[in-house]
Amino acid sequence: MNLLITGGCGFIGSNFVRYWLEQHPDDQVVVYDKLTYAGRRENLHDLWDRPNLSLVVGDIADQALVRCTCQEHGTELIVNFAAETHVDQSILGPLVFTDTNVRGTHVLLEVARELGVRLHHISTDEVYGHIPDGHQSVETDPLAPRSPYAASKAAADQLVQAYHITYGLPVTITRGANNVGPYQYPEKAVPLFSTNAILGELLPVYGDGRQMRDYAHVYDHCTGIEAVLLRGQVGEVYNVGTGREMTNLEMVDIVLETLGQDHSLVRHVTDRPGHDRRYSMNVDKLRGLDWEPRYDPRQAVAEAARWYAGNRWWWEPIRSGEFRDYYERQYAGRLAGKVEG
């Protein structure tokens, strides 16, 4: 099969490329990536010499280039990981999230419709919004996003489903929990706290740190996507996670314990606006495709922390570059006026 993996140089996308080529070594994979700050060639550094892997640098909102790439490579399946994904960044500059996550997805859908190509779209549990205690999100729940990022992903989900209903386009969607693992840009919580702990820097925990999250290993998201692509029903949505959650403080404790640091590095800081208190997904529908996660949340967080401890070559250049400016803007003021948790 010939696959176009958009956003394949990003965190989840690069892990999926690695997994897919390992499991399906005869397939041809084209990575299509804009190579923004979080999309890095280094994420696939050891694979670029493979004859069945190639890179096209481009924006998914560039309809002519997407169409030309699909035609040139005989694309049969588009797997869309390309997205702006960080909630804090969406609060600082929301319009780019609409450009990429909504318009970009719409362009992919138009090209897929024109060429008769199947499309699988990667979404997020954040489209469900805050989940009250006693409930787990199921795929038919209404979408109730509460951040510019989540709203842009919810809009993309609805476009994908509309193209199936209106045009009969073969589509599927997976909504992933909070993924952790190798090659995750250190703006996200687990790599941020892991690299800070390794450097002996403070860990800025939003508010009281009792927000509930399902921390799922990216490997399990990759196997979940594979299950949907091979055995899922066209037109359907599938939640991908562990079905279990923990507080952010519990996540921090696992990071510190794994890296041999103590709780004195933790600082409770002013929370971000509109911070959802709890995400929790029911994953029974995906389990019905003969899928199970390999990692529970504790194992996933610990495994991720160990990866950052063993791969300073990957994240040290990031931490010393433009990321530092973002970190200062985002956390310097908060750390200066800490909030007791």
N, C-alpha and C positions, 0 to 999 in steps of 0.2 A: 504494500500500500504506500502511496505517496502522501505524506502529511505536511501541512504548513502549521508550524507552531509559532503563533504570534506571542511576543513577550517571552520568547524562549531563552533569553539571556537574563531574565529576572530570577527571583528566588524560587517560586514554585515552578515556573516554566523550565528553568535549567534542571531542576531535580527531575521533572517529568521527562525531559529529553534524555537524561542519563538512564532513567528507568526504562523508557520505551525502547531505546536502542539495545539495552541489555536483554530485554525480553523478546524483542522483535528485530533481530539483527539484519534481516533481509529488507526491511522497510527503508524507504528514502525519506529523510527528514530535512526540511528546510526551516531554519529558524529565521523568523522575520521580527526584527526588533529595532526600535528607535535609538537604543543605547543611551537612554537618559541616565541620570545619576545612579539609579538602582539597577539598571540593565547593563551588565558588564561582561565583556568577552571572557574575562578571567573565570567566570562561573562555569565555563565549559573548556577551561584551559587545556585539558588533557585529551580532548575529543576532536579538535578541529582538523586533525590529519586523517580522520575517517572519510573514506570515499563516499559514504552515504549520508554525510552531514554537511550542510552548507549554510551560509549566512547571507541574508539580504538585509541591509540597513535601511529602514524606512518606517514611516508613520502609518498606522492602520487607518488613519483618516485620509490618506492619499489613495483615492479610489483607482486611479490609473495604474499606480505602481502595484497595488494589491492584485488587480486583475491581471496585469502583465506577468507578475510572479506566479500566480496560480496557473496561467496558461502555459508558461515556459516550463514549469515543473510537473505538469499534469496532476495538479493537486486533487486528491479525492476526499480529503478530510481536513478541515480547519479546526484546530484546537486553540481557543482564544484565551490566553493568559494576559494579554497586553492590557495594562490598566495602571492608572495612578491609584495607590492603595492606602496611603497613610492618612489617618483621620486628622492628625495634627496639621499636616501639610494642607489638607483640604480646608481647614479653618483659616489658615494663613493666606491661601490663594485658591479659591474654589473653582474659578472658571476653567482652568486646565483640566480639572476632573470631568467637567461636562464635555469638553472638546474630545478627550481621549475615551472616556468610559461610555459616553452616550453616542456622540457622533461617530467615533471610531468603530464601535460595535455595529452601528447602523450601516456603515460602509461595508464592513465584512459581510453583513447579511445581504446587502444588495449584490455584491460580487458572487456570493454563494448562490443566490437565486438565479443570477444571470447564467452561471456556469454549471448549475446543477450539482453543487458540492454540499456534502453534509457539514454541519457546523456544531461543535460542542463549545459551550460557553462556561467559563469559570466565574462563579459568583461567590457570595459570602453570607455567613450567618447574620451579618449586620443589617441586611435588608429587612429582617424581622423586627428590628428595634429592640427596646428593652422588654425582657420576658419576665412576667411576674412569677413569684415562687409557686411551685406546684404544677407548672406547665412546661412542656418541652415543645419547641417549634416543630410542626410537621409541614410538609411541602405545600399543602393547600392553605396554610394560614395566610391571612392578609399581610401585605408588606407595609411596614410602618417605620421607614428609615428616619433617623434623627440627626444625621450629620450630612454635610455636602457630599462626602465620599459615599456613604451608604445610599443616599438619594440617587446619586449617579449610577450606582450599581443596580438599584431597584428599577430605574428607568430602562437600563440595558436589558435586564431580565424580561421586562414586559415587551420590549421590542422583539426579543428572540421568540417569545411565545406567540406574539402577534404574527410573526412571519410564518410560523408553523400553521396557525389557524387560518390565516388569510391566503397564503400562497402554497401551503403544503410542504414548506421547506423542511427537510429532515434535520431536526435540532434536538439537542439534549442540554441540560444544565446541571452542574453540580454546585451546591452551596457549601463552601468549606468553613470549618471552625477556624479558630486562631492557630494557624500553622506555625510550627517552629522546626528548625533544623539547619543544615548546612547552607551557606551562601545567602543568608537573610541579611539584608542591609541593616546596619546597626541603629537606625532610627526606631525600629520596632522594639518592644519591651524586652524580650528575652535576650536578643543579641546586645542591646544597649546595656542591660544590667550585667550580662556576662562579661562584656569587654570592660565596663567600668570596674567591676569587681577584680578582674585580672590586673588592672592598672592601679587598683587601690583608690579609686575615685568614688564619690558619693553616688548612691542609687536614688534618683528622684522618683518617689512613688506618689502617684496622684491621689489626693484626698486621703481617706482612711485606708485605702488599699484593699477594701473588701468587695470590690467589683468581682463578679463571678464570670469565669471564662472556661471554655473547653479548649485546652491546649493539646492540639493533635500534631503528631509528627508528620512532616511533609511526605515521607514515604507512604504513609497510609492514605494521604490524599491522592497520591499518584496511583496506588493500586485501586482506589475507589473509582477514579476516572477510567482506568482500564476496564474495570468491571462494567461500568455504564456503556463504554464504547463497544464492548464485545457482547454484552448480554442485556443491556438496558433497552427500554422501550422508547422509541422515537416520540418526541413531543413531551417527554416527562422531565421532572425535576427530581434530583436526589440530594438529600443532605449527606455530608461527609464529615464525620467527627468521631469522637469516642463515646458520645452519649453521657459523659461525666464531666463535671466541672470542679474548679477549685478557685479560691480567692487569689487575687494578685499577690497578696502577702504570702500565701502558701507557695506560689511560684517563686517569689523572691527568696524565700527560705531554702527552696530546693537548689536554686542557683548558687547561693552562698555556701551551702553545705557541700555541693559538688566541687566547688572551686576552693574550698578550705578557707573561706572568709567568714567574718562574724557579722552580727546584726548592727554593729556600730556604724556601718557604711550606709544604712538606710536613712533617708530623709523624706518625711511626708511633706509634699508641696501642694500648692493651690491646684485644684482639679481643673481639667479642661472643660470648656462649655459643652453642655449637652451630653456629658459622658454617660453612656448606657450602663446601667447597674448590673445587668445580668444577661448573658447569652446562654442558651441551652437548646440543643437540637435532638430530636428523636431520629435515630439512624436506622430504624427497622426496615425501611423501604430498601435501602442499599444492602442491608444484610440479606434481604430476600434474593439478591443476585449472587449468593454464595460468597460474600465478602465479610471479612472481619478485620478490625485494626490490629496491627502487631503490637503497638505501644499504648499503654495507658498514659494519662496526662503527666504523671510524675516521671515516668520513664522518658517521655518525649522531651520534657524540659531538661532533665539531667543529661540526656544524650546530646542535646543541642549545646548546653554549656560546655560539655567536654570537647565538642567539635571546635568551639571558639578558642578553648585553651590550647588545642593542638594545631591551630591554623592561624597563628598570628600573621603569617605572610600575607594572608588574604585581607584581614581587616585593619592592620596597622596603617597601610597607605590611605585607606578611607578615613580613618580617625584623624589623620594629620592633614587632610585636605579640606575641601569645601564643606564637608560634614561639620567641621568645627564651628564654622560660622552659624550653621543652622542650630547646633547644640547650644551655643551661647545665646542666640535669640530666644530659643524655646525654654531654657532651663536656668540661665544665670540669675534672672530676676526672681524666679520661683525659689531657687536655692538660697538666695540672699534673705528671703522673707519666709522661712520655712513654717509649715503648719504642723502642729502636733497631731499625730494620728490617734 
